[in-house]
Amino acid sequence: MWSKHALSVTRFGCYNARWTRKLQSAAGGSYLHNPGTEPLVYDTLGDVIAQTVDKYPGRVAVKSLHENITITYEELLKQADSLGCALRAQGLEKGDRLGIWAHNSAAWIVAVVAAARAGLISVLINPVYEKSELSFCLKKTEMKSLLIGATLPKRNYYETLTQVLPELQNSSPGSLKSSEFPHLTSIIYSGKDNLPGTTSYDSLTTGQSTQISRYGSEVTSKDGCIIHFTSGTTGDPKAALDSHLGVVNNTYFTGIRNKFHESHHNICVQVPLFHALGSIVTILGGIRHGSSLILSAPMYNVDANIIALFAEKCTSITGTPTMFVDMLAKVKTMGDVPSKLQMALAAGAPCSPQLIRDMQKYLKADSVKSLYGMTETTACIFQSKPDDSIDAVAESVGYITDHIETKVVDEKGEMVPFGSPGELLVRGYNNMICYWNEPEKTRATLDQDGWLKTGDKFTISEDGYGKIVGRLKDIIVRGGENIAPKEIEDLLNTHPDIVESQVIGVHDERLGEELCAVLRVRDGASVTLDDVRRHCDGQVARFKIPRIVKVTNEFPKTASGKIQKYRLKEIIEAGKL
């Protein structure tokens, strides 16, 4: 999938030389190759987590403040191995999918480790998904078991699941039979209630784990490890399968740039775990280097995040730009804060230079970093170096990560000169294996030479740094969440008074982009924002529901009749509609 050159290695004898790079570039165009300063590791995720546990058995691995749970590394491995063995005993085999549909919790982390140790593939599902979205995920990945979160005041996973799986309430635990979801056999509930048809998570994490070595020995670094869902221009999420090779090495190298390896870090976890920024960069990146993970709240809660950051003396924090905008708005009013922050990292959406500088100033972070990546590239492609100046961080998305190649091409696929915009392509160990059960979409994204098309408009410099210019693909990024317009348009078009709809992202100071629905309605009818909200409520996740509604008689179109979304965006942002 990648060239031999992409795996070439350069070793240096000491840490000070780690950032002395032999970066390879092409005189004729925008091409970069970072051969790396250390070899790639070909252990599995289960192997390297066990190695961390051997180093730090008594160190706190997870401290979940909202659950009042603290787990050491030794306890994490023991619970995960018990769960992994229990799942295999239930009939799951190597490569079977374990769905995790839960909020930020200790059980979420244990389940991901359990899957890796037992040779299963974790399928990470957005906890705010509604029944139609959940149904799609279950079918797409043909998952065999599903872990659901404990009931929250505003989130009842079991209730939603029974609307998708009415058979569940009359099923014996572990013996689910559904004609619509024939692969799904068991539901695991991580709460304390006794819910019909479910198996208790606690009962599965206290059993025997004697078979775990046998299960782990079946797994190789090239096997699938984790599936993240990513929005596509078609509107349906695609299930990107990342390998053990990708996860093990991306977590290692991102952790190195975050200096997780230099000392014991307390990481304030405010990001959702189902997202690659949460799962790969924050959780597994932290575990890979023996950090302690501080879970502040089940869902995003800026007040809880601030309390955890200072009360737990956190040394690192990751988040989307929106999260840091929210945090800074409150921290600025607090006066002199007791910050112990050594590192703050922003990723998940384009970040303004001013926000980067404000993060350093008001959070008192020794180092502020940016990171750019994709679900399809495990996580990281570009990331700030430890010694980057605040200006370098503010004006780029960082330096090319170890052991990968990038190039920027024009519409014909030809490389453009350094500093010229074009589409960013990536090749290396970190590229996904495939989109699950989507061979045509996989081929459209990942060519036969191993180059993955990001769909992002980029410039790269000869000294190894990248900068986002814009997006080529029709995706709206709202507060770090990727949203496919077509999914919402298809739903809006089912409203009896809506003739046609276009959903676009318009500029928003806090979120980066806000959802705006532009509608053509039937003669004599009117559709308000409240009408749109009521129509969408319960059909899609709340973050996908438009916050702005405009009505027009005609959309701007090309000569061939194609709607010009960019023109629509210009018209609205200019106040002409």
C-alpha positions in Angstrom: 0.0 0.0 0.0 3.0 2.3 0.5 6.4 2.4 -1.1 9.5 1.0 0.5 10.8 4.6 0.6 7.9 5.5 2.9 9.2 3.1 5.5 12.9 4.1 5.4 14.4 4.9 8.7 17.0 7.3 10.0 18.2 6.8 13.6 19.9 9.3 15.8 21.9 8.6 19.0 20.3 11.1 21.4 17.1 13.1 22.0 18.6 16.4 21.1 19.1 15.0 17.6 15.5 13.8 17.4 14.4 17.0 15.6 17.4 17.2 13.3 15.7 15.9 10.2 16.8 14.5 7.0 13.7 15.8 5.3 13.3 14.7 1.7 11.7 17.0 -0.8 11.3 17.3 -4.6 12.9 20.1 -6.5 10.2 20.0 -9.1 7.2 20.3 -6.8 5.4 20.1 -3.4 6.6 16.8 -2.1 7.8 15.9 1.4 9.0 12.7 3.0 9.9 12.4 6.7 11.8 9.1 7.0 11.5 9.3 10.8 14.0 9.3 13.6 13.0 5.9 15.0 11.9 2.6 13.4 8.2 1.8 13.0 7.0 -0.7 15.6 5.2 -3.8 14.4 3.7 -4.9 17.7 -0.1 -4.9 18.1 -2.0 -2.4 20.2 -2.6 -5.1 22.8 1.1 -5.8 23.0 2.2 -2.1 23.5 -0.5 -1.5 26.2 0.8 -4.5 28.1 4.3 -3.0 27.8 3.0 0.2 29.4 1.4 -1.7 32.2 4.7 -3.5 32.9 6.4 -0.1 33.3 3.7 1.6 35.4 1.5 -1.0 37.1 0.5 1.1 40.0 0.1 4.4 38.2 -3.3 5.8 37.7 -4.5 5.1 34.1 -8.0 6.6 34.3 -9.6 8.9 36.8 -13.2 9.5 35.9 -14.4 12.4 38.1 -18.1 12.2 37.1 -18.2 8.4 37.9 -15.9 8.6 41.0 -13.8 5.8 39.5 -10.0 5.5 39.6 -8.2 2.7 37.8 -4.5 1.9 37.8 -2.7 0.5 34.7 -2.6 -2.9 36.3 -6.4 -2.8 37.0 -7.1 -1.5 33.5 -5.4 -4.5 31.9 -7.0 -7.0 34.3 -10.5 -5.6 33.5 -9.8 -5.4 29.8 -8.5 -8.9 29.6 -11.5 -10.3 31.5 -13.9 -8.4 29.2 -12.0 -9.6 26.1 -12.1 -13.2 27.2 -15.8 -13.0 28.1 -16.6 -11.6 24.6 -14.6 -14.4 22.9 -16.5 -16.9 25.2 -19.8 -15.4 24.0 -18.8 -16.5 20.4 -17.0 -13.5 19.0 -14.0 -14.4 16.9 -10.9 -12.7 15.6 -11.9 -9.7 13.5 -15.5 -9.5 14.8 -16.7 -6.0 15.6 -17.4 -4.7 19.1 -19.5 -1.5 18.9 -19.0 1.1 21.6 -21.9 3.5 21.9 -21.3 5.4 25.0 -20.2 8.8 26.4 -16.8 9.5 27.9 -16.4 6.9 30.7 -14.0 4.4 32.2 -15.9 1.5 30.6 -15.3 3.1 27.1 -11.6 3.0 27.6 -11.6 -0.6 29.1 -13.7 -1.8 26.1 -11.3 -0.4 23.5 -8.3 -2.0 25.3 -10.3 -5.3 25.6 -11.0 -5.5 21.9 -7.4 -4.9 21.0 -6.2 -7.5 23.4 -8.7 -10.1 22.3 -8.3 -9.6 18.5 -11.6 -7.8 18.0 -12.2 -4.6 16.1 -13.7 -1.6 18.0 -16.4 0.3 16.3 -16.7 3.8 17.8 -20.1 5.4 17.6 -21.1 9.0 18.3 -23.1 8.9 21.6 -25.5 11.5 20.4 -26.6 9.5 17.3 -30.3 8.9 17.1 -32.0 5.6 16.1 -31.6 5.9 12.3 -27.9 6.7 12.6 -27.3 3.9 15.1 -29.2 1.5 12.8 -27.0 2.5 9.9 -23.8 1.9 12.0 -25.0 -1.5 13.2 -25.7 -2.7 9.6 -22.7 -1.1 8.0 -20.1 -2.9 10.2 -22.2 -6.0 10.9 -21.2 -5.7 14.5 -21.6 -8.8 16.7 -21.7 -7.1 20.1 -22.6 -3.6 21.3 -21.6 -1.9 24.5 -24.0 0.9 25.5 -23.4 3.6 28.0 -25.1 4.1 31.4 -28.3 6.2 31.3 -27.7 10.0 31.7 -30.3 12.6 32.5 -30.6 13.6 28.8 -29.4 10.4 27.2 -31.0 6.9 27.4 -29.1 4.6 25.2 -31.3 1.5 26.1 -34.5 3.3 25.3 -33.3 4.4 21.9 -31.8 0.9 21.2 -35.1 -0.8 21.9 -36.8 1.4 19.3 -34.2 -0.1 16.8 -34.2 -3.6 18.4 -37.7 -4.3 19.8 -36.7 -7.9 20.2 -34.1 -6.9 22.9 -36.5 -6.7 25.8 -37.7 -10.3 25.4 -34.2 -11.7 24.6 -31.9 -13.7 26.9 -28.6 -11.9 27.6 -26.1 -12.8 25.0 -28.7 -14.6 22.8 -30.2 -11.8 20.8 -31.8 -12.8 17.5 -32.8 -10.0 15.1 -33.9 -10.4 11.5 -32.9 -6.8 10.7 -29.5 -7.2 12.4 -28.6 -10.9 12.0 -25.0 -10.5 13.1 -25.8 -8.8 16.4 -26.0 -11.3 19.3 -25.2 -9.4 22.5 -25.8 -6.0 24.2 -23.6 -5.1 27.1 -24.8 -2.4 29.5 -22.2 -0.4 31.4 -24.7 1.0 34.0 -25.9 -0.5 37.2 -29.5 -1.2 36.3 -30.7 -4.6 35.4 -32.1 -4.1 31.8 -33.9 -6.9 30.0 -31.8 -8.6 27.3 -28.5 -7.0 28.3 -25.4 -8.4 29.9 -23.9 -6.5 32.8 -20.5 -4.9 32.0 -19.4 -5.4 35.6 -20.0 -9.1 35.4 -17.8 -9.4 32.4 -14.8 -7.4 33.8 -14.3 -9.6 36.9 -14.0 -13.0 35.3 -11.1 -15.2 34.1 -8.6 -14.0 31.5 -6.4 -17.0 31.1 -7.0 -17.3 27.4 -6.0 -13.7 26.5 -2.5 -14.7 25.4 -3.9 -17.2 22.9 -6.3 -14.6 21.5 -3.7 -11.9 21.3 -1.2 -14.2 19.5 -3.7 -14.5 16.5 -3.4 -10.7 15.8 -0.7 -9.1 13.6 0.2 -5.4 13.0 -1.5 -5.5 9.6 -4.9 -6.5 11.0 -7.8 -4.1 11.6 -7.9 -2.4 15.0 -10.4 0.4 15.1 -13.3 1.7 13.0 -14.2 5.4 13.1 -17.2 6.8 11.2 -16.5 9.7 8.9 -19.0 11.8 7.0 -18.8 11.7 3.2 -20.2 13.9 0.4 -22.9 11.3 -0.2 -24.3 12.0 3.3 -23.8 8.4 4.6 -21.0 8.0 7.1 -18.1 5.8 5.9 -16.5 3.3 8.2 -12.8 3.8 8.1 -10.8 0.8 9.3 -7.4 1.6 10.8 -4.7 -1.0 11.4 -2.8 -1.9 14.5 0.3 -0.7 12.7 -1.3 2.7 12.2 -2.7 3.0 15.7 0.4 1.8 17.5 2.8 4.2 15.6 0.5 7.2 15.3 -0.1 7.2 19.1 3.6 6.8 19.7 4.8 9.7 17.4 2.0 12.1 18.4 2.8 11.4 22.0 6.5 12.1 21.4 5.7 15.5 19.9 3.4 16.2 22.9 6.3 15.2 25.2 4.2 12.6 26.9 7.3 10.4 27.1 9.4 12.9 29.1 7.5 12.9 32.3 4.2 11.7 33.9 1.3 13.7 32.4 -2.2 14.2 33.8 -4.3 14.7 30.6 -7.5 16.7 30.9 -9.9 14.8 28.6 -12.6 17.2 27.3 -12.8 15.7 23.7 -15.4 13.1 22.8 -13.7 9.7 22.8 -15.4 8.3 19.6 -13.5 11.0 17.5 -9.9 10.3 16.4 -8.7 13.3 18.4 -10.2 11.6 21.4 -9.5 8.0 20.8 -6.1 8.1 19.1 -4.3 11.3 20.0 -5.6 11.8 23.5 -6.6 8.4 25.0 -4.4 5.9 23.3 -1.6 8.4 22.8 -1.7 9.0 26.6 -1.8 5.3 27.5 1.0 4.5 25.0 3.3 6.8 27.2 1.9 6.0 30.6 -0.1 9.2 31.2 -3.1 9.5 33.6 -6.4 10.3 31.8 -8.7 12.6 33.7 -12.3 12.4 32.5 -14.1 15.6 33.5 -17.6 14.9 32.4 -19.7 12.4 30.4 -20.4 14.9 27.6 -18.8 18.2 26.7 -19.1 20.5 29.7 -16.8 23.6 29.8 -17.3 24.3 33.5 -16.4 20.7 34.4 -13.4 20.8 32.1 -12.1 24.0 33.8 -12.5 22.5 37.3 -10.7 19.3 36.3 -7.9 21.2 34.5 -7.0 23.1 37.7 -8.1 20.9 40.5 -6.4 17.8 39.1 -3.3 19.8 38.2 -3.5 18.7 34.6 -0.3 19.1 32.6 -1.9 18.5 29.2 -5.1 19.1 27.4 -6.4 18.5 23.9 -9.5 20.0 22.2 -11.1 21.5 19.1 -10.8 25.2 18.6 -14.4 25.7 19.7 -13.7 24.0 23.0 -10.8 26.4 23.7 -12.9 29.4 22.7 -15.4 28.4 25.3 -12.8 27.7 27.9 -11.0 31.0 27.3 -14.2 33.0 27.6 -14.5 31.8 31.2 -10.8 31.6 32.1 -10.3 35.3 31.1 -12.7 36.3 33.8 -11.0 34.2 36.6 -7.9 36.3 37.1 -4.7 34.5 38.0 -5.4 30.8 37.5 -3.5 27.9 39.1 -2.4 26.4 35.8 0.1 23.6 35.6 -0.3 23.2 31.9 2.8 22.1 30.0 1.0 21.4 26.7 -2.3 22.4 25.0 -3.1 21.0 21.6 -5.8 22.2 19.2 -7.1 20.0 16.4 -10.2 18.9 14.6 -10.9 22.1 12.7 -8.9 25.1 11.4 -7.6 27.2 14.2 -7.1 31.0 14.1 -3.7 32.4 14.9 -5.2 34.6 17.6 -6.7 31.6 19.4 -3.3 29.9 19.5 -1.8 33.0 21.1 -4.7 33.4 23.6 -4.4 29.7 24.6 -0.8 30.3 25.6 -1.5 33.6 27.4 -4.6 32.8 29.4 -4.1 29.1 30.0 -0.4 29.7 30.9 0.6 26.7 28.7 4.3 26.2 28.3 3.7 25.0 24.8 0.7 25.3 22.5 0.5 22.9 19.5 -1.7 22.3 16.4 -2.4 19.1 14.7 -3.9 18.2 11.4 -5.1 14.7 10.4 -8.0 12.6 9.2 -9.9 9.5 10.3 -8.6 7.9 7.1 -5.0 8.5 8.2 -5.5 7.0 11.7 -5.1 10.5 13.0 -2.0 12.7 12.5 -0.5 14.0 9.3 1.0 17.3 10.5 1.8 18.3 14.1 3.7 21.0 15.8 7.2 20.1 17.0 8.2 20.6 20.6 10.5 23.5 19.8 8.2 25.3 17.5 7.7 29.0 18.2 4.2 30.3 18.9 4.3 32.1 15.6 5.1 28.8 13.8 2.2 27.1 15.6 -0.2 30.0 14.8 0.6 30.1 11.1 0.6 26.4 10.2 -0.9 23.0 11.1 2.6 21.8 12.1 5.4 19.7 10.7 5.0 16.5 8.7 4.8 13.4 11.0 7.4 10.6 11.0 7.4 7.9 8.3 5.0 9.5 5.8 5.0 11.2 2.5 2.8 14.1 1.4 2.4 16.0 -1.9 0.1 18.7 -3.2 -1.4 18.3 -6.7 -3.6 20.2 -9.1 -6.8 19.0 -10.8 -4.8 16.9 -13.2 -2.9 15.1 -10.4 0.4 17.0 -11.2 2.5 18.4 -8.3 2.3 22.1 -7.8 5.3 24.2 -6.7 6.0 24.6 -3.0 3.7 27.3 -1.5 1.0 26.8 -4.2 -2.4 25.5 -3.2 -3.8 22.2 -4.4 -5.2 19.0 -3.0 -3.1 17.3 -0.2 -2.3 13.6 -0.8 -0.8 11.3 1.9 1.1 8.0 1.8 2.4 6.0 4.7 1.9 3.4 7.4 -1.0 5.5 8.9 -3.3 5.3 5.9 -6.5 3.3 6.6 -6.9 -0.2 5.3 -10.2 0.6 3.7 -13.7 1.9 4.1 -15.5 -1.1 5.5 -17.5 -2.9 2.8 -17.1 0.0 0.4 -14.5 -1.1 -2.2 -15.5 1.6 -4.8 -15.3 4.4 -2.3 -12.0 3.0 -1.0 -10.5 3.0 -4.5 -11.8 6.6 -5.0 -9.9 7.8 -1.9 -6.9 5.5 -1.9 -5.1 4.8 -5.2 -3.2 1.7 -6.2 0.1 3.5 -5.4 -0.9 4.1 -1.8 -1.7 7.8 -2.1 -4.8 8.9 -0.1 -6.7 11.9 -1.3 -7.6 14.1 1.6 -10.0 16.4 -0.3 -8.4 19.3 1.5 -6.9 22.4 -0.2 -3.4 22.8 1.2 0.0 24.4 0.8 3.2 22.8 2.0 6.6 24.4 2.5 10.1 23.1 1.7 10.9 23.1 5.4 8.2 20.5 6.1 5.2 22.6 7.3 1.6 22.5 6.1 -1.2 25.1 6.0 -4.9 24.6 5.3 -6.3 26.8 2.5 -9.8 25.4 2.4 -11.8 22.2 1.7 -12.4 20.7 -1.6 -15.0 18.2 -0.4 -18.4 19.4 0.5 -18.2 19.0 4.2 -19.2 21.5 6.9 -17.0 21.5 10.1 -19.1 22.8 13.0 -17.2 23.0 16.2 -14.9 20.2 15.1 -17.8 17.9 14.0 -17.8 16.9 10.3 -21.3 17.2 8.8 -22.3 16.0 5.4 -24.9 18.4 4.0 -26.7 15.9 1.8 -27.8 13.8 4.8 -29.6 16.9 6.2 -30.9 18.0 2.8 -32.4 14.6 2.2 -34.2 14.8 5.6 -35.4 18.4 4.9 -36.7 17.4 1.5 -39.2 15.0 3.2 -41.0 18.0 4.8 -44.3 18.5 2.9 -43.8 22.2 2.4 -40.1 22.1 1.3 -39.6 21.8 -2.5 -35.8 21.8 -2.4 -33.1 22.5 0.1 -29.4 23.3 0.3 -27.4 23.2 3.5 -24.2 25.2 3.7 -21.8 26.3 6.4 -21.7 30.1 7.1 -19.0 31.8 9.2 -19.4 31.6 12.9 -17.0 33.2 15.4 -17.2 30.4 18.0 -17.9 27.3 16.0 -16.0 28.1 12.8 -19.1 27.3 10.7 -22.8 27.2 11.5 -25.4 25.2 9.6 -27.7 27.3 7.4 -30.6 25.7 5.5 -31.6 27.5 2.4 -35.1 26.4 1.2 -37.4 26.7 -1.7 -40.9 26.1 -0.4 -44.2 25.3 -2.1 -46.5 28.2 -3.2 -48.5 29.6 -0.4 -46.5 27.8 2.3 -44.1 29.1 4.9 -41.3 27.2 6.8 -39.8 28.7 9.9 -36.7 27.7 11.9 -38.9 26.1 14.5 -40.6 24.0 11.8 -37.2 22.8 10.6 -36.1 22.0 14.2 -39.3 20.0 14.9 -38.9 18.1 11.6 -35.3 17.1 12.3 -35.6 16.5 16.0 -35.1 12.8 16.8 -34.1 12.0 13.2 -30.5 13.2 13.3 -28.1 14.2 16.0 -28.7 17.7 17.4 -25.5 19.1 16.1 -26.7 18.4 12.6 -29.9 20.4 12.9 -29.6 23.8 11.1 -29.5 26.9 13.3 -30.2 29.3 10.5 -33.0 29.1 7.9 -33.3 31.2 4.7 -36.0 31.0 2.0 -35.3 31.8 -1.6 -37.2 31.5 -4.9 -34.2 30.3 -6.9 -30.7 28.9 -6.2 -27.7 30.2 -8.2 -26.7 27.6 -10.8 -24.1 26.9 -13.4 -25.0 26.8 -17.1 -25.5 23.1 -16.9 -27.9 23.5 -14.0 -25.8 22.6 -11.1 -26.4 24.5 -7.9 -23.4 26.7 -6.9 -23.1 26.3 -3.1 -20.2 28.7 -2.9 -22.2 31.4 -4.5 -25.1 30.7 -2.1 -22.6 31.1 0.8 -21.3 34.4 -0.6 -24.8 35.8 -1.0 -25.8 34.9 2.6 -22.6 36.1 4.2 -23.0 39.4 2.3 -26.4 39.8 3.8 -28.2 39.7 0.4 -30.6 36.9 1.5 
